[in-house]
Amino acid sequence: MSAPPTASVPPVGSDTSTPRARSGPRTSVIKRIVGRDPIGMLLSAPYALFLAAVFVYPLGLGIWIAFHKYSFAAPGAAVDRPFVGFDNFVRALSDPAVHAAFKHVGIFLVINVPLTIVLALILAAALNSAMRGVTFFRVAYYVPYVTASVATVTVWLFMFSERGVVNGLIGVLAPDPSWLTNSGWAMPMIALYVTWKQLGFFILLYLAALQGVSKELYEAAKTDGANWWQSFRAVTWPGVLPATSLVAMLAIITGANLFTEPYLLTNGGGPNGASTTPVLLIYQQAIQQNHPDRASAIGIVLVIGVLLLAWISRRLTEEK
């Protein structure tokens, strides 16, 4: 009788799995571009195109204009626009009006950013506690933010005009000229207005951050005998540092792009240009005086300044 056939045993350590097709360099490049899930790239493509059309292309065009002698012309007209290098930047940075505009926005940021962080955090901590009518106060602080600027500016003008409510209450202590027509008070009043109007938005950011701070940390601090200030310094402040970085960055970006408020409150940067901002100056140079090349140069300097300030604020408010 013949012996039954024996199955061949593969050597120890050999791979018995089905061989897979190795991905070539083309496949790795495609994965690097679209990611592991191409559906995500497909869904985000419309917003990416919108971002490129609304932000990237205008920014690139503005940079090109800043390095050329450029002026608006009729559609189809052949206009010579030669390359001038940094001439537009030299003219813009040597203009005293540009220096004054950046100084004004600096005054605004010095007042607005710290005041926004302090008030938003204090009010958010109060609204985060168990207090009566907390829903009413949350809505009340958010209403100015969603209200049109034209309506809130009207109220502000009514309150701080020469015969307004505030001057009637403080009497002889009121400045002369009045608040928004006083060259020394115009920019601080705009900073206070913007702080009041946008405070509700930043309160919501801090409320969301406070919801993520563990209650056990407060209980542990209370057990160790910490008072409210020690609890705030050891628990609340570290817990909201990422939100503080975001609030500071958004406040800086908003302040640097200030246009509507001085345009409406001080009639376009008055009195005598005391509340002119870089964006308002860009509008005046480009639209009213037909110097878009100088306006683009001012805009690029403003973008660089905002990026630098945002980086500094992030370094100061975030942990390493």
C-alpha positions in Angstrom: 0.0 0.0 0.0 1.4 3.4 -1.0 1.8 6.1 1.7 -0.6 9.1 1.6 0.8 12.3 0.2 2.1 14.6 2.8 1.4 18.4 2.7 4.4 20.5 2.3 5.1 22.7 5.4 6.4 26.1 4.6 9.6 27.0 6.4 9.5 28.9 9.7 9.3 32.7 9.3 8.0 32.6 5.7 5.0 34.8 4.8 1.9 32.8 3.9 -0.4 35.8 3.3 -1.6 36.8 -0.1 0.8 39.1 -1.7 -0.5 42.8 -1.9 0.2 45.2 -4.7 2.8 47.6 -3.6 1.9 51.2 -3.9 4.1 53.0 -6.4 5.4 56.6 -6.1 2.3 57.9 -8.0 0.0 56.4 -5.4 1.9 57.9 -2.5 1.9 61.4 -4.2 -1.9 61.2 -4.7 -2.4 60.2 -1.1 -0.3 63.0 0.0 -2.4 65.5 -2.0 -5.9 64.3 -1.2 -5.2 62.6 2.1 -6.5 59.2 3.2 -10.1 60.2 2.7 -10.7 61.9 -0.7 -14.3 62.6 0.3 -13.1 65.2 2.8 -11.1 67.0 0.2 -14.1 66.9 -2.2 -16.4 68.4 0.5 -13.9 71.1 1.4 -13.2 72.0 -2.2 -16.0 74.6 -2.6 -14.9 76.6 0.4 -11.3 76.3 -0.8 -12.3 77.8 -4.1 -14.3 80.5 -2.4 -11.3 81.3 -0.2 -9.0 81.5 -3.2 -11.5 83.7 -5.2 -12.3 86.1 -2.3 -9.0 86.3 -0.4 -6.0 84.8 -2.2 -6.6 86.5 -5.6 -7.3 90.0 -4.2 -4.2 89.7 -2.0 -2.1 88.7 -4.9 -3.5 91.5 -7.1 -2.9 94.0 -4.3 0.7 92.9 -4.0 1.1 93.3 -7.8 -0.5 96.8 -7.7 1.8 97.9 -4.8 4.9 97.4 -7.0 3.5 99.2 -10.1 2.3 102.7 -11.0 -1.4 101.9 -11.1 -4.5 103.9 -11.4 -8.1 103.1 -12.3 -9.1 103.5 -15.9 -12.1 102.8 -18.0 -12.8 99.2 -19.0 -10.8 98.2 -22.1 -8.6 101.3 -22.0 -4.9 100.7 -22.6 -3.0 102.2 -19.7 0.8 101.9 -19.1 1.4 100.5 -15.6 5.2 100.2 -15.2 7.0 98.5 -12.4 8.3 100.9 -9.8 9.7 98.6 -7.2 9.4 100.0 -3.6 8.5 103.6 -4.6 4.9 103.2 -3.4 6.1 101.9 -0.1 8.6 104.8 0.3 5.9 107.3 -0.5 3.4 105.7 1.8 5.7 105.3 4.8 7.0 108.9 4.4 3.5 110.3 4.5 2.6 111.9 7.9 -1.0 110.9 7.4 0.0 107.2 7.3 2.0 107.6 10.5 -0.9 109.3 12.2 -3.3 106.5 11.0 -1.1 103.7 12.4 -0.7 105.7 15.6 -4.5 106.0 16.0 -5.1 102.3 15.5 -2.3 101.7 18.0 -4.2 103.8 20.6 -7.3 101.8 19.7 -5.6 98.5 20.3 -4.0 99.5 23.6 -7.5 100.4 24.9 -9.6 97.8 23.2 -7.6 94.5 23.5 -6.9 94.5 27.2 -10.4 95.9 28.0 -12.0 93.2 25.9 -10.1 90.4 27.5 -10.7 91.6 31.1 -14.4 92.4 30.7 -15.2 89.4 28.7 -13.5 87.0 31.1 -15.1 88.6 34.2 -18.6 88.7 32.8 -18.2 85.1 31.4 -17.1 83.9 34.8 -20.1 85.6 36.4 -22.5 84.2 33.8 -21.0 80.7 34.2 -21.9 80.7 37.9 -25.4 79.7 39.3 -27.1 83.1 39.3 -30.7 84.2 38.8 -31.6 85.5 35.4 -28.4 84.2 33.7 -30.2 83.5 30.4 -31.4 87.1 30.3 -28.0 88.5 30.8 -26.4 86.2 28.2 -28.9 87.4 25.6 -28.6 91.1 26.7 -24.8 91.1 26.3 -25.1 89.5 22.9 -27.7 91.8 21.4 -25.4 94.7 20.6 -23.1 92.3 18.6 -25.9 91.2 16.3 -27.5 94.7 16.0 -26.6 96.7 12.9 -23.8 99.2 13.5 -25.9 102.0 12.1 -28.5 101.5 14.8 -26.0 101.3 17.7 -24.0 104.3 16.3 -27.2 106.4 16.5 -27.6 105.5 20.1 -24.0 106.3 20.8 -24.2 109.7 19.1 -27.4 110.4 21.1 -25.6 109.6 24.4 -22.2 111.4 23.7 -23.2 114.4 21.7 -22.7 117.9 23.0 -26.2 117.9 24.5 -26.4 114.2 25.1 -27.3 112.1 28.1 -23.7 111.7 29.3 -22.9 115.4 29.2 -26.1 116.2 31.0 -25.2 113.8 33.8 -21.6 114.9 34.4 -22.2 118.6 33.8 -19.1 120.8 33.9 -16.9 117.7 33.8 -17.8 117.2 30.1 -15.0 117.9 27.7 -15.2 120.9 25.4 -15.5 120.2 22.4 -17.6 117.1 23.2 -16.4 113.5 23.1 -16.6 112.5 19.4 -15.6 116.0 18.2 -12.6 116.2 20.5 -9.3 115.2 18.9 -8.1 113.8 22.2 -11.2 111.8 23.0 -12.4 110.6 19.6 -10.2 107.5 19.3 -10.7 106.3 22.9 -14.5 106.7 22.5 -14.4 104.6 19.3 -12.4 102.0 21.2 -15.0 102.0 24.0 -17.8 101.7 21.5 -16.3 98.7 19.7 -15.5 97.0 23.0 -19.2 97.4 24.1 -20.6 96.3 20.8 -18.4 93.2 20.3 -18.2 92.1 24.0 -21.1 89.6 23.7 -19.2 87.6 21.1 -16.1 87.3 23.2 -18.1 86.4 26.3 -19.5 83.4 24.4 -16.0 82.3 23.6 -15.0 82.5 27.2 -18.2 80.8 28.3 -17.4 77.9 26.0 -13.9 77.7 27.4 -15.1 77.8 31.0 -17.5 74.9 30.3 -14.4 72.8 29.6 -12.7 73.5 33.0 -13.2 70.6 35.3 -15.4 71.3 38.4 -13.2 68.9 40.4 -10.3 71.4 40.1 -12.4 74.1 41.8 -13.5 71.7 44.5 -9.9 70.6 45.1 -8.8 74.2 45.3 -11.6 75.0 47.8 -10.6 72.0 49.8 -7.0 73.3 50.0 -8.4 76.6 51.4 -8.0 78.7 48.2 -10.0 81.9 48.0 -11.7 83.1 44.8 -8.6 84.9 43.5 -6.3 81.9 44.1 -8.8 79.7 42.4 -9.0 82.1 39.5 -5.2 82.3 39.1 -4.6 78.5 39.6 -7.6 77.0 37.8 -9.6 79.5 35.7 -6.8 81.4 34.0 -4.8 78.3 32.9 -8.0 76.7 31.7 -9.0 79.6 29.4 -5.5 80.4 28.1 -6.3 79.0 24.6 -9.5 81.1 24.5 -7.6 84.2 25.6 -5.1 83.7 22.8 -8.1 83.5 20.3 -9.8 86.5 21.9 -6.6 88.6 21.7 -6.0 87.6 18.1 -9.5 88.3 16.9 -9.5 91.7 18.8 -6.3 92.7 17.1 -7.5 91.7 13.6 -10.8 93.6 14.2 -9.1 96.7 15.5 -6.6 96.7 12.6 -9.4 96.6 10.1 -11.4 99.4 11.8 -13.4 101.3 9.2 -17.2 101.4 9.8 -17.0 102.9 13.3 -14.8 106.0 12.7 -16.6 106.5 9.4 -20.0 106.7 11.1 -19.1 108.1 14.5 -16.7 110.8 13.5 -17.8 111.5 9.9 -14.9 109.8 8.2 -12.0 110.2 10.5 -12.6 113.5 12.2 -12.0 115.8 13.8 -9.2 116.9 11.5 -8.1 113.3 10.9 -7.8 112.5 14.6 -9.6 109.2 14.2 -8.4 108.1 10.8 -7.4 104.5 10.6 -5.2 102.7 8.0 -8.2 101.0 6.4 -10.0 104.3 6.2 -6.9 105.9 4.7 -6.7 103.1 2.2 -10.3 103.9 1.1 -9.5 107.6 0.8 -6.3 107.0 -1.2 -7.7 104.4 -3.5 -11.3 105.5 -4.1 -11.4 109.2 -3.5 -7.9 110.2 -4.7 -7.4 107.4 -7.3 -4.1 106.2 -5.9 -4.7 102.4 -5.5 -0.9 101.7 -5.8 -0.2 103.7 -2.6 -3.3 102.3 -0.9 -2.1 98.7 -1.7 1.3 99.5 -0.2 -0.4 100.7 3.0 -2.5 97.5 3.0 0.5 95.3 2.7 2.3 97.1 5.6 -0.9 96.7 7.6 -1.1 93.0 6.9 2.5 92.5 8.0 1.9 94.5 11.2 -1.3 92.5 12.0 0.6 89.2 11.5 3.4 90.4 13.8 1.0 91.6 16.5 -1.0 88.4 16.3 2.3 86.3 16.7 3.3 88.4 19.7 -0.1 88.1 21.4 0.0 84.3 20.8 3.5 84.1 22.4 2.3 86.1 25.4 -1.0 84.3 26.0 -0.2 80.7 25.2 1.8 78.2 27.2 4.9 76.8 25.6 
